[in-house]
Amino acid sequence: MGTVREATFDVLRRHGLTTIFANPGSTEVSLLTGLPDDLRFVLALHEGSVVGMATGFALGREAPALAVLHTTAGLGNAVGAIATARVNRAPLVILVGQQDRRHLALEPFLAGRLAGLAGDYPVWTNQPVRPQDVPGAVARACHEAVTGRGPALVVVPMDDWDAAWAEDVVAAPTRVVRPAGVADADLAPLVTLLSGARAPAIVSGAGADWESLVTLAERLGCPVFQESFGGRAGFPQDHPQYAGVLPADRARLRAALGAYDVVLAVGAPVFRQYPYVPGPLVAPGTTVVVITDDPSEAHRSAADLAYLAAPSATCTRLSALLLPTTAPNDSATSAVEGPAPAVGARASTPGRGAAGIGLPPLPAAGRPLRAAHVLHELALRLPADAVLVEETPSSRPDLHRLVPARNPLGFVSAAMGGLGFALPAAVGLRMALPDRPVVAVVGDGSALYGVHALWSAAHYRVGALFLVLANGRYAIMDRLADQRGGKAPWPPFTEVDLAALARSLGCPARKVDGHAELVAALEEVVPTLAAREEPLLLDVNVTVDPGFQP
């Protein structure tokens, strides 16, 4: 006879959940004290960083990651990060501590009113009826997280872990097989539609599979746009058919897609927007189809036809059923960063000079750089296999334009829109991919929301580069206020010193004030990233770029 805790550890081992991201509290001590040697504990100093690091770990491994949170305070602190994990399609198993069930009815100190605290963002939530149901609930959470592509929560009272385990049944399958095949008959309407299309286009999203989508795009000879506000790059952004990021309002979206009679969204909803603008999403005469394995995404998309199916299998079979085109479609139109390249004209790539990519002149000595200067210099040196995590809203268009994603994790962002994702996610991604270069490009305002993760990076020797574009303000908010013609009531925060904050958390950091200093730092650091064990934060002084339109 063992304990519920020991039985749960066996479940965790079976599902590969042997790394535990946590910020512990007293209701989790009975779970975490004296962990077996094969289970690794990773401490973060705030629950947002706990879930953010687990999210990066899950995205890097393409498998569930485990986080442990402390009752109401822990779960409450982590809700924003849980929402981001859901929208970023990250499978997480989250164990939430609770007071001893033997006196929960009296609402003792640290008793949590946890039902619904995380809203609808978890894909599944459960508090087992008996202690002996905990191992089965954790096993089921693993399956629910994968199927639902998001966080699954299990609330466990602190006394459950020491309860006796003498059960013969764990209420969850050992393995779940999810067939991905698509019948030819089901694809027939889409084959007919695409075969008769005068000018098709593809919109790629975070749920797309690169290999199968490249094959399909080349078979169709059509441009491929990236969804706006995507959590990951859905298509290689140095491919000749890549046409840029879709605009985020209906008027510009209609203009960008106006030349196409069939628009196929793969692994992306139809369509994510930010400012409300009246009118249809696409012009009359454009047929919209969506392929996604996310039921919610399929059901809410304003499409003429939706396939709830695995994008990889669907695109692979679709390519086989379509006749190859004889010539590429060359009618790619403008996206948010300006005119998109025509099909057959390569997007801006590392190694390309400043001419033709719209870089502003370098500032005079003693004046801060523009974000575009920093991103251009990074792009010139970034290897093709680099993982790049973005959280710099006011500089995102420049990043899309200057730093093309050349692998599926070459652009990772918080699709939810909340701040605090990039620093912890970069730590988790590097832990999952210890041989890959990992860079987080972050605004200083964004960095302050996840700065706790720098301690974890330093303590666990996670050799990521944190590139902070510091303008001392919420630049995107200033611009939105300016667009409304009013004065922003929030002040700048130019007193904040990210390099000093990083060093106070044990993370090496440098201030960068000019172009020569930036180039020297990148030349020194970027070639070391694949093997680096020490993190580094570069606090780069930049000025606010005018004219950004989200």
C-alpha positions in Angstrom: 0.0 0.0 0.0 1.4 3.4 -1.0 0.1 7.0 -0.9 -1.9 9.1 -3.3 1.3 11.2 -3.7 3.3 8.2 -4.8 0.6 7.1 -7.2 0.5 10.6 -8.7 4.2 10.6 -9.2 3.9 7.4 -11.2 1.3 9.2 -13.4 3.6 12.1 -13.9 6.5 9.9 -14.9 4.2 8.0 -17.4 3.3 11.2 -19.1 6.7 12.8 -19.1 5.8 15.5 -16.5 9.0 15.2 -14.5 9.8 19.0 -14.4 7.7 20.9 -11.9 7.4 24.7 -12.3 6.2 26.2 -9.0 6.1 29.0 -6.5 5.3 26.9 -3.4 2.9 27.7 -0.5 2.0 25.8 2.6 -0.9 24.0 1.0 1.7 22.3 -1.4 4.3 21.4 1.1 2.9 17.9 1.5 3.3 17.3 -2.3 6.7 18.9 -2.8 8.8 18.1 0.3 11.3 15.3 -0.4 10.7 14.9 -4.1 12.2 11.8 -5.7 15.5 12.5 -7.5 14.0 11.9 -10.9 11.6 14.9 -10.5 13.1 18.3 -11.1 11.8 21.3 -9.2 12.0 24.7 -10.9 11.3 27.8 -8.8 9.9 31.0 -10.2 9.4 34.1 -7.9 5.8 34.8 -9.1 3.0 32.6 -10.3 2.8 34.5 -13.6 6.4 33.4 -14.3 5.5 29.9 -13.1 2.9 29.5 -15.8 4.8 31.5 -18.4 7.9 29.3 -18.0 5.7 26.2 -18.2 4.1 27.6 -21.3 7.4 28.1 -23.0 8.5 24.6 -21.9 5.3 23.1 -23.4 5.7 24.9 -26.7 9.3 23.9 -27.0 8.7 20.2 -26.2 5.4 20.1 -28.0 4.1 18.2 -25.0 2.3 19.0 -21.7 4.2 20.8 -19.0 3.4 20.8 -15.3 2.9 23.8 -13.0 1.9 23.9 -9.3 0.1 27.0 -7.9 -0.8 28.0 -4.3 -4.5 28.1 -3.6 -6.4 31.5 -4.2 -3.3 33.8 -4.3 -1.3 31.6 -6.6 -4.2 30.8 -9.0 -5.3 34.5 -8.9 -1.8 35.7 -9.7 -1.5 33.3 -12.6 -4.9 33.9 -14.3 -3.4 36.2 -17.0 -0.7 33.7 -17.8 -3.3 30.9 -17.9 -5.3 32.9 -20.4 -2.2 33.4 -22.6 -1.4 29.7 -22.4 -4.9 28.9 -23.7 -4.8 31.3 -26.6 -1.2 30.2 -27.4 -2.4 26.6 -27.6 0.0 25.4 -24.9 -1.0 22.2 -23.1 -0.4 22.6 -19.4 -1.3 20.5 -16.4 -1.8 22.8 -13.4 -2.1 21.5 -9.8 -3.7 24.0 -7.5 -3.3 23.6 -3.8 -6.2 23.8 -1.4 -6.7 23.7 2.4 -7.2 20.4 4.2 -10.5 18.9 3.1 -11.3 17.8 6.7 -12.1 21.3 7.8 -12.9 23.1 4.4 -16.5 23.5 5.6 -15.2 26.0 8.2 -13.3 28.1 5.6 -10.0 28.0 7.5 -7.1 30.3 6.7 -5.9 29.8 3.1 -9.1 28.0 2.1 -9.6 28.9 -1.6 -12.9 29.7 -3.3 -11.3 28.4 -6.5 -14.3 27.4 -8.6 -14.4 29.7 -11.6 -11.4 31.9 -10.5 -9.6 31.3 -13.8 -12.8 31.8 -15.8 -13.3 29.8 -18.9 -9.6 29.8 -19.8 -8.8 26.3 -18.5 -9.9 23.6 -21.0 -10.8 21.4 -18.0 -11.1 21.9 -14.2 -11.6 19.3 -11.6 -11.5 18.8 -7.8 -11.5 15.1 -7.1 -14.3 13.8 -4.9 -12.0 11.5 -3.0 -8.2 11.7 -2.4 -8.0 8.4 -4.2 -9.3 10.0 -7.4 -6.4 12.4 -7.6 -4.0 10.2 -9.7 -6.8 9.6 -12.3 -7.7 13.3 -12.4 -4.1 14.2 -13.1 -3.8 11.6 -15.8 -7.1 12.8 -17.4 -5.7 16.4 -17.2 -2.8 15.3 -19.3 -5.2 14.1 -22.0 -7.5 17.1 -21.7 -4.6 19.5 -22.1 -3.5 17.9 -25.3 -6.9 17.5 -26.8 -8.1 21.0 -25.7 -4.7 22.6 -26.6 -4.6 24.5 -23.3 -4.3 24.4 -19.5 -6.1 21.7 -17.5 -6.5 22.4 -13.7 -6.8 19.9 -10.9 -7.5 21.3 -7.4 -6.0 19.1 -4.6 -6.6 19.6 -0.9 -3.3 19.3 1.0 -4.2 16.2 3.0 -5.0 14.2 -0.1 -1.3 13.6 -0.9 -0.8 11.5 2.3 -4.0 9.5 1.9 -3.6 5.7 1.4 -3.6 4.4 -2.1 -4.7 0.8 -2.6 -6.8 1.3 -5.7 -6.9 -1.0 -8.8 -8.2 1.6 -11.2 -6.9 5.0 -12.5 -9.9 6.8 -14.2 -8.0 7.7 -17.3 -6.5 5.8 -20.3 -2.8 5.2 -20.4 -2.7 6.5 -23.9 -5.0 8.4 -26.2 -4.8 8.1 -30.0 -6.2 11.0 -32.0 -6.6 9.9 -35.6 -5.8 12.7 -38.0 -7.0 11.4 -41.4 -9.4 13.3 -43.6 -11.6 11.5 -46.1 -11.3 12.5 -49.8 -15.1 12.9 -50.0 -15.1 15.5 -47.2 -12.3 17.5 -49.0 -14.1 17.4 -52.3 -15.9 20.7 -51.9 -12.7 22.5 -51.0 -10.8 20.8 -53.9 -13.5 22.0 -56.3 -13.4 25.5 -54.8 -9.6 25.8 -55.0 -9.3 24.2 -58.4 -11.7 26.8 -59.8 -10.2 29.8 -58.0 -8.9 32.6 -60.1 -6.7 34.0 -57.3 -6.5 32.0 -54.1 -4.6 33.1 -51.0 -3.7 31.4 -47.7 -3.7 32.9 -44.2 -1.4 30.9 -41.9 -1.8 30.8 -38.1 -0.1 29.3 -35.0 -1.9 26.0 -35.6 -0.5 25.4 -39.0 2.1 22.8 -39.9 5.0 24.3 -41.9 5.9 21.3 -44.0 2.4 20.5 -45.2 1.4 24.2 -45.7 4.5 24.9 -47.8 3.6 22.0 -50.0 0.1 23.2 -50.4 1.1 26.9 -51.0 3.6 25.8 -53.7 1.0 23.6 -55.3 -1.4 26.5 -55.4 1.3 29.1 -56.3 -0.4 31.6 -54.1 0.6 34.2 -51.5 0.6 33.3 -47.8 -0.2 35.9 -45.2 0.4 35.6 -41.5 -2.6 36.0 -39.2 -2.5 39.2 -37.1 -1.7 38.7 -33.4 -0.6 35.1 -33.9 1.1 33.2 -31.2 3.6 31.6 -33.6 4.7 32.0 -37.2 2.5 29.7 -39.4 4.7 29.8 -42.5 8.4 30.4 -43.3 8.8 34.2 -43.6 11.7 34.0 -45.9 9.8 31.9 -48.4 9.2 33.6 -51.8 5.4 33.3 -51.4 5.3 34.9 -47.9 3.2 38.1 -48.2 3.4 39.7 -44.8 1.2 40.0 -41.7 -2.5 40.7 -42.2 -3.8 44.1 -41.0 -5.8 44.2 -37.7 -8.9 46.2 -38.8 -11.6 45.4 -41.3 -11.0 48.2 -43.8 -7.3 47.4 -44.3 -8.1 43.7 -44.2 -10.5 44.0 -47.1 -7.9 46.0 -49.0 -5.2 43.3 -48.3 -7.4 40.4 -49.4 -9.4 42.2 -52.1 -7.6 40.7 -55.0 -8.4 37.1 -54.0 -11.6 35.1 -54.7 -10.8 32.2 -52.2 -9.0 32.8 -48.9 -8.0 29.7 -47.0 -7.1 30.2 -43.3 -5.0 27.3 -41.9 -4.5 27.0 -38.1 -5.9 30.5 -37.7 -9.4 32.0 -36.9 -11.3 34.2 -39.4 -10.0 36.8 -38.5 -8.4 38.3 -35.4 -8.8 42.1 -35.2 -8.0 44.8 -32.7 -9.8 48.1 -33.3 -13.4 47.8 -34.3 -14.2 49.1 -37.8 -17.6 48.5 -39.3 -18.1 46.5 -42.5 -17.5 43.0 -43.7 -14.2 41.2 -43.1 -13.7 40.5 -46.8 -15.1 42.1 -50.0 -18.2 40.6 -51.7 -17.2 37.7 -54.0 -14.4 36.4 -51.7 -15.1 32.9 -50.3 -13.5 32.1 -46.9 -12.5 28.6 -45.7 -10.9 27.7 -42.4 -9.0 24.5 -41.4 -8.3 24.2 -37.7 -8.2 21.5 -35.0 -9.6 23.9 -32.4 -13.4 23.5 -32.1 -13.9 27.0 -30.6 -11.9 28.6 -33.4 -13.8 26.7 -36.1 -17.2 27.4 -34.6 -16.7 31.2 -34.2 -15.0 31.9 -37.5 -17.0 33.9 -40.0 -16.3 31.5 -42.9 -18.2 30.0 -45.7 -16.8 26.5 -45.0 -14.9 25.2 -41.9 -13.0 22.0 -41.5 -12.5 20.8 -37.9 -9.5 18.6 -38.6 -5.8 18.4 -38.1 -4.2 21.0 -40.4 -1.2 18.8 -41.2 -3.2 15.8 -42.5 -5.7 18.1 -44.2 -3.2 20.1 -46.1 -1.1 17.0 -47.0 -4.1 15.3 -48.5 -5.4 18.5 -50.2 -2.1 18.9 -51.9 -2.3 15.4 -53.3 -5.8 16.0 -54.7 -5.0 19.3 -56.4 -3.5 19.6 -59.8 -0.3 21.8 -59.7 -0.5 25.3 -61.0 1.5 26.2 -64.1 2.5 29.7 -62.9 2.5 31.5 -59.5 -0.1 34.0 -58.7 1.6 37.4 -58.5 -1.1 39.6 -57.1 0.0 39.8 -53.4 -1.2 43.1 -51.9 -0.3 45.2 -49.0 -0.2 44.1 -45.4 0.3 46.0 -42.1 4.0 46.7 -42.7 3.5 48.2 -46.1 3.5 46.7 -49.6 3.9 43.0 -49.5 6.4 41.3 -51.8 4.9 39.8 -54.9 4.9 36.0 -55.1 8.4 35.2 -56.4 10.0 38.2 -54.6 11.8 37.2 -51.4 10.9 38.9 -48.2 13.6 40.8 -46.3 16.2 38.3 -44.9 19.2 38.4 -42.6 22.3 39.5 -44.5 20.4 42.0 -46.6 21.7 45.6 -46.4 19.8 48.6 -45.1 18.9 49.8 -48.6 15.3 49.0 -49.5 14.1 48.0 -46.0 13.1 51.4 -44.8 15.7 52.0 -42.0 15.8 55.5 -40.6 19.2 57.3 -40.6 21.4 56.4 -37.7 21.0 59.0 -34.9 23.8 61.4 -34.0 26.3 60.3 -31.3 24.6 60.5 -27.9 21.1 60.2 -29.3 19.1 56.9 -28.7 18.6 54.4 -31.5 15.3 53.6 -33.1 13.9 50.1 -32.5 14.3 49.3 -36.2 18.1 49.8 -35.9 18.3 47.3 -33.1 16.1 44.7 -34.8 18.0 45.1 -38.1 21.3 44.4 -36.4 19.8 41.4 -34.6 18.5 40.0 -37.8 21.9 40.2 -39.5 23.3 37.9 -36.9 20.5 35.7 -35.8 20.9 32.0 -36.9 18.1 30.3 -38.8 17.3 27.9 -35.9 16.9 30.7 -33.3 13.8 30.9 -31.1 12.6 34.4 -30.9 10.0 35.5 -28.3 8.4 38.9 -28.9 6.7 41.3 -26.5 7.2 44.8 -27.8 3.9 46.0 -29.0 5.0 49.4 -30.3 7.9 47.8 -32.3 6.2 44.7 -33.6 5.7 45.9 -37.2 9.4 46.6 -37.4 10.2 43.1 -36.0 7.8 41.5 -38.6 9.4 43.4 -41.4 13.1 43.0 -40.4 13.3 39.7 -38.6 11.6 36.9 -40.6 10.8 33.7 -38.8 12.8 30.9 -40.5 11.6 28.0 -38.2 8.2 27.5 -36.5 9.5 29.0 -33.2 11.2 31.8 -35.0 8.4 34.1 -33.9 6.6 33.3 -30.6 4.3 35.9 -29.0 1.5 36.3 -26.4 -1.5 35.8 -28.6 -3.7 36.9 -25.7 -2.2 40.4 -25.7 -1.5 40.7 -22.0 2.0 41.6 -20.8 4.4 39.4 -18.8 4.8 36.5 -21.3 8.1 36.9 -23.0 10.7 36.7 -20.2 9.4 33.6 -18.5 8.4 32.0 -21.8 12.0 32.4 -23.1 13.3 30.7 -20.0 10.9 27.8 -20.4 11.7 27.5 -24.2 15.4 27.4 -23.5 15.0 24.8 -20.8 13.0 22.7 -23.3 15.5 23.3 -26.1 18.9 23.6 -24.5 20.8 23.5 -27.8 18.8 26.2 -29.5 19.6 29.9 -29.4 16.8 31.7 -27.6 16.2 35.5 -27.8 13.4 37.5 -26.1 12.8 40.9 -27.7 10.9 42.9 -25.1 9.8 46.4 -24.3 10.7 47.8 -20.9 7.1 48.1 -19.9 6.5 44.5 -20.9 9.6 43.3 -19.1 8.5 44.8 -15.8 5.5 42.4 -15.8 7.7 39.3 -16.0 11.0 40.5 -14.5 10.9 37.8 -11.8 11.8 35.2 -14.4 15.3 36.6 -14.7 16.1 35.1 -11.3 15.1 31.7 -12.5 17.2 32.2 -15.7 20.2 33.0 -13.6 19.7 30.4 -10.9 19.1 27.5 -13.4 21.8 28.7 -15.8 19.4 29.3 -18.7 21.5 31.0 -21.4 18.9 33.1 -23.1 19.4 36.6 -24.4 16.9 39.2 -23.2 17.0 42.2 -25.5 15.0 45.0 -23.9 14.0 48.0 -26.1 13.7 50.6 -23.3 11.9 53.9 -24.1 10.8 54.6 -20.6 7.1 54.7 -21.3 4.0 52.7 -22.6 4.6 53.9 -26.1 1.7 52.1 -27.7 -0.7 53.6 -25.1 0.7 57.0 -25.8 0.0 56.6 -29.5 -3.5 55.3 -28.9 -4.3 58.3 -26.7 -2.8 60.6 -29.3 -5.0 59.1 -32.0 -8.0 60.0 -29.8 -6.8 63.6 -29.5 -6.5 63.5 -25.8 -3.8 63.8 -23.2 -2.6 60.6 -21.6 -2.8 60.7 -17.8 -0.1 58.1 -17.3 3.4 59.4 -16.8 6.6 58.0 -18.3 8.8 55.8 -16.1 12.2 56.8 -17.2 13.6 56.3 -13.7 13.4 52.5 -14.2 16.7 50.8 -14.8 16.1 47.3 -16.2 19.8 46.4 -16.2 20.0 47.3 -12.5 16.9 45.3 -11.8 18.3 42.3 -13.7 21.5 42.4 -11.8 19.6 42.6 -8.5 18.0 39.3 -9.5 21.3 37.7 -10.3 21.1 38.0 -14.1 24.1 39.7 -15.8 23.1 42.8 -17.7 24.5 45.7 -19.7 23.3 49.1 -20.7 23.5 49.9 -24.4 23.3 53.5 -25.5 24.6 53.7 -29.1 25.0 51.9 -32.4 28.6 50.8 -32.0 28.0 49.5 -28.5 25.0 47.5 -29.8 26.9 46.0 -32.7 29.8 45.0 -30.4 27.4 43.4 -27.9 25.5 41.4 -30.5 28.8 40.3 -32.3 30.0 39.0 -28.9 26.9 37.3 -27.6 24.8 36.0 -30.5 27.4 33.5 -31.7 27.5 32.0 -28.2 23.7 31.5 -27.7 23.5 27.8 -28.7 26.0 26.8 -26.1 25.6 29.6 -23.6 24.7 28.8 -19.9 24.6 32.3 -18.5 21.7 34.6 -19.3 22.3 38.1 -20.4 20.0 41.2 -20.5 20.9 44.0 -22.9 19.0 47.2 -21.8 19.0 49.2 -25.1 18.1 52.9 -25.0 15.6 53.5 -27.8 13.5 56.5 -28.8 9.8 56.3 -29.6 9.1 55.5 -33.2 6.3 57.7 -34.7 3.5 56.5 -36.9 2.7 53.0 -35.5 -0.7 51.7 -36.4 -1.7 48.4 -34.7 
